[in-house]
């Protein structure tokens, strides 16, 4: 599996979360080991720290019940409890140098060993009790157990019916199953006796009620349930964002198609009028050429009319040349188009059919005669495609609705997020179309 797929795989994230839960759950266990180590090194069980410290040396004698007595040179006996015997691995006949305290519970009670100083003439190292490989094996075993249970609960609480729709309706039922799994996990949880190093399952204990393990399991269950709720909220939020984005895209596409559809009828009827004029003049050559150019322009509109993606300026200029040719045929030597765009701009992008309404408006709203021919200029400068023409009002000017420019500006806003610039200084009508780098 590739790295990107691993990052996207939920099992990886669930495993990391389960590991984090396990480390938090077992933190009390590891902390207890450190506290026990510090207590042992400082002097042992605080419950025995009730009298003055006595340093004694003697031989230990162990009973069949597991406890022992250290007999010093004066013949006094110092009590050693079973826990210390097991933990320190004391053997019958060992010569010990110890610290002891008076239990101070009743008169004549034995002293109790609080700390082992030397065994058989060698200084005793308490650190060796906690740095053994056995201790780390116990820690890893505990971490692995709770991590696997946490992972199982996470998978249960975030299960999906399909790849896209989680089954949130059965959340309560799955929570009940999670509680049952946690209960089973409690009885199978490992319990370590810190002083003996022995590990047993809860179900193997004489007393099945272990509050430490119970707290671990309840904490693990609470974190998993909380995480599943957060997961639900995050997932639902992502789904809402995706749905909103899809609706926005569909809305933009619909609006764009509606705007483009406004162009087609106007262009279609004008083209038929021009063609009928050539037919009436019986100019077969120009009629055929006109049909070729008309065919190209209709093909371009058909291919790009519903295209919600910008097109290269190079393609738009080719369309403009064919479109301008039809006006040149219609107006003979009364209209001219100067198309001079530097090659560096021809790879830039703009909405399809941007030039058609500008050229059409220039022809529609200006006087075109043999004495006053109309010259339309198309250039590119500073990231803009500039279309300009002189203002020559008609004797009976048509009142423009502005639909063409509004249409064009709306398409620019939908597609490129920018507006066109319209300038009218009384002599020149200039429209600047923003270009986008490919």
C-alpha positions, 0 to 999 in steps of 0.5 A: 500500500502506498504512503498516501493510501496509508494516510487515508486509511481509517485503520491507521488513524484508529490504531494511533488513537487506540495506542494513545488511549492505551498509553493513557490508561496504563499511565497509572501503572507505570507511574505506580512503578516509579513511585514504588521504586522511589519509596523502596529506595527512600526507605520502604513502606511508609506505614512502618515509618513510625519509630526511629531507624535501627540498623542491624545485621544478621541471618534471615530465617524463612518460615513455611508461610513465606515471611522471615526473621533476621536474627542479629548478634544480640539475638533479637529478631526483626520481622520481614514480611512476605512481600519483601521476601518475594520481591527482594528474592531473599533466601534462607540463611542470607546474611543481611544488613538492614534498616528497621523501625519500631512498629509501635502498635503494642508493647514488645512488638517486633521491629520490621525491616524497612530497607535492605542495605546489604546482602551477603556482604554486597550493597543491594541495588534496588534499581535492579528490581525495576530495570529487568526485561520482565518489567518491560515485558509486563508494560508492553503486554498491558499496553498491547492488550488495552490498545487492541481492545480500544481498536476493536471498540473504535471500529465498532463505534465508527462502522459504516454500512457503505463507503459514504454513509455511516450508520448513525441510527444504530449508535445506541445499539453499538454503544450497548455492544461496546459496554458488553465488550468492555465487560468481557475485556475487564475479566480478561484484563491482566493484573500485575502484582508489583512486588512479586512480578506475577501477572494474572487475569482478573477472572483468575483472581480470588476477588473478581473486583479490582478497582484499578482495572475497572477504572482503566476499562471505564476510562477506555470506554468513555474515551472511545464513546467520546471519540465516536461522537466527535467523529460523527460531528466531523463526518457530518460537517464534511458531508455538509461541506461536500454537499454544499460544494456540489450544489454550488458547482451545479448552480454555477453550471446551470447559471453559466449554461443559461447565460450562454444560451442567451447568445445562441438565438441572437447569433443564429438569426443574424447569421441567417440574414447575412446568408440570405443576402449572399444568396439573393446576390447570387454570389456563390463563391462568397456564399460558400466561404460564408457557409464555411465560416458560419459552420466553424463558428457554430461548431465552436459554439456547440463545442464550447457553449456549455463549457464551464471551463475557460478556453485559451485565447488562441482558440477564441481569436480563431473564432473571432476571425471567423466571426469578423469575416462574416461581418466583413462580407455583410458590410463589404469595405465598411468595417475592419477588424485589427487583431494584434495580440502578442504571442505570449498572451495567446496561451492565457485563458478566458471564458469561451465566446467572450468576444462575440457580444463585444463585436456584435455590440460594436456593429449594432450600436454604431453607424457604418458607412462607406465614408465612415467605416468602423474599425474595431481593435483587439489587442492585449496588454498588462494581462487584459484583452482590450476590445475598442471601437470609435463611438459613432452614434446611430441617427436613431440609436437603439436603447441598449439593455446592457444584457450583453455586457451584464451577461459577459460580466456574470460569466467572468465572475462565475468562472474567473472571479473577476469583473470586466472593465468598461470605459466610455470617454465619449470618443472610444468605447473600450472593454478590458477582459481579464486574462488568466494564466494557464 
